[in-house]
Amino acid sequence: MSILFDQFGKPLSLSQHNSIEHTIGEEIPAPTLIFPGGLQTTASSLGTSSVPAREDHVHGANAAYRVKVRRTAVMAAATGTNVPILWDDEEYDTFSSHSTSSNTERLIASIDGLYLAGYQFFVGAGLASANVIAAWLELSSGTSLKKAFSQHSPNSGSGTIITGSDIVSMAANDYLTMYCFHNFGSTISVAGSPTTFWMTRLGSY
């Protein structure tokens, strides 16, 4: 016997099952689930372990496209230069969006779509607060516009964490790179733990 659900996603009782008539062989529509805020979907649209979920519903196939990378140690950043952050470790990468052996600065879009990307960037203590340090994202495809740009004067006593995020329209194989810049007058160490960079697909354009 098929299990049916009411409009609130609760299984029907046996008596309720028996009161529902349907023709033998007729396909029974997937139950409708209603979530807080009025968002509706069907159980079939949520997908299974072997069939991807429909991207226009709650979970979406977009859950398959996500990546988060990090630095395991500080790196050198020359003064007055746009320095790409190189990522040497992956927290997760579900669709080969990053490599730890080549072009390690890149997070690559697997398919066309809108992607939410962001970063957390750490600079240690001991830097003069009169100077500035900045971080941002750049898209590979023909634009120099800085995305998720954030600039700060360092906290000389306890270090500085800079964060930023943006929604970016990306074609397949476009990639994002995170950069930093500072004007301290000499090379400094940046991107110590907990420096991270992440991206997840939201849906189609």
N, C-alpha and C positions, 0 to 999 in steps of 0.2 A: 504493500500500500504506500502510495506517495504521501509524504508529509506536507501539509499545507499550512500556511501562515496567515494571520490576520494582517490588517493594515499597519499594525504596530510591530510586526516582526515576531509575534508570539505564536508558537505552534497551536493549531486547532485541537480541541478535544476530540475523542472518538465519536461522540454524538454529533459534533459539528461536522466531522468528516462524512458521517453517514447521511447528513442532510444535504450534502452537495451532490448534485446529479451531473454526470458528464457522460458523453458517448464513449463507448469502448473504442480505443484506438485514437481518440481525439487528444491532441497535444494540450496539456494543461499549462497555462502560462506560468512563468516563473513568479514566485511570490514577490510582492512589492514591499520594500523596506523603507520606512520613513525615519529619518534621523533628525536630531534637534536642529531647529532652524528651517524645517520644511524640506530639506534635501531628500529626494527620493531616488531609489535605484532598485534594481532587481537582483536577486541572489545570483543569477547567471552572469550578470555583468561584473561581479566581483572577481571572477576568474577562479581557476583551480591550480593545482601544482603543475598541470600539464598544458592548460589553456590560459593564455594571458588574459588579464582583465581588460575590459573596454576602457579606453583612455578618456571617454567622455563621462565616466561615472566616478564613484567615490575614490577608489584606490587608483585606478588608471594604470595603463601599461607603463606610464612614466616612472612608476616605482622601480622599474628595472634599470633606469638610467640615472645613476648617482655615483659620486666619487668624492672621497675626502682624503687629502694628503697632508703631511706634516714634516717639519724639520726635527731631526733628533739631536742636532748640535748647532751652535751658532755658525754664521758664515761672515766673511769679510765683505764690507760695502765701502767702496771708495767715495770720497766726498765730491759733491757737485755732479754726480753721475746717476742716471736712471739704471738701477741695478735689478735684474730679474732674480726672483727668489727661486732657488733650486730645491726640489722636494725629493727627499731620500727615503721616505717611508709612506706606506699607504694604510689608512685605517680601514677603508673599504673601496673597492672599485669594481662595480658590477658589470661593466661593459667595456673593459679595456680602454678606458678614457685617459690613462696615465701610464708612463713608463718610468721605471727607476734606473734605467740604463742609458736612455737617449732622450734628448729634448725633455729633460726632467722638469723644466719650468712650465710645461703645458698641461692644461686640462682640455681634452678634445671632445667635441660634440659627436655623439654616435650617429644621430639622425637630426633632420631639421626640427626646429621648434623653439619655444621660449624656455630659457633656462634661468633658474635662480642661482646666483653665485655669490660667494662671500668669503671673507678672510678674517683671521685674527692674527695680529702681528705684534711681536714683543721685542722691545729694546731694553737692555739692562740699565741698572742704575749707574750713576757717576758721570752722566753727560750734562753739559751746561744747558740750563733751561732757557738761555737767551737764543739758542739756535732752534731750528725746526727739523722735523722728520715727517715724511709723508709716505703714504701707501695708496695704491690704486690698482685697477685691473685694466688691461687692454685687450681688445678683440683683434684677431689676426686679419680679418677680411677688410682691408682698405679704409680703416678709420683710425685716427690717432686720438680720438676722444677718450679721455680718461674716465673710466666708470668706477663708481663706488669710491671716489677720491676722498681721502681724509688726511688732514694735516694737524700736527700737534707740536707744542713745545714740550720737551722731555721732562719727566719728573726725575730730577737728579738724585733723589733719595731712595726711591723704591722701584724705579723702572717704569716703562710706559707700555700700555697695550692699546693698539689702534685696531678698530674694527670697521668693516664696511660691507655692503651688499648691494646688489642691483639685479634687475631682471633684464636679460640680454637675449635678443633675437639672433639665433645662430643657424647657419646652414650645416649640413653634414660635413665633418672634417674641419670646420672652423675650430679655433682654440682660444682659450683665455690664458693670459700670463699675468702674474702679480708682480708689480714693481715696487721698489722703495727708493727714496731720495733723502739725502740729508746735506747740511752745510756746515758740518763741524770742523772742516779744514784739514782733516786727515782721515785715514781709513779706520772704521770702527767695526765692531762685531754686532751683528743684528740677527734677528729671526731665531732666537733661542726658544726653547719650549716655554709656553704653549702656542707656537706659531702654526696655524693650520690654514688650509685653502680647500674649499668645497664647491660642488656644483650638482644640481639636480634638475631634471627636466620637468617642467610644469605642464606642457601640452603643446598643441600645434599653434602656429602663428595666429 
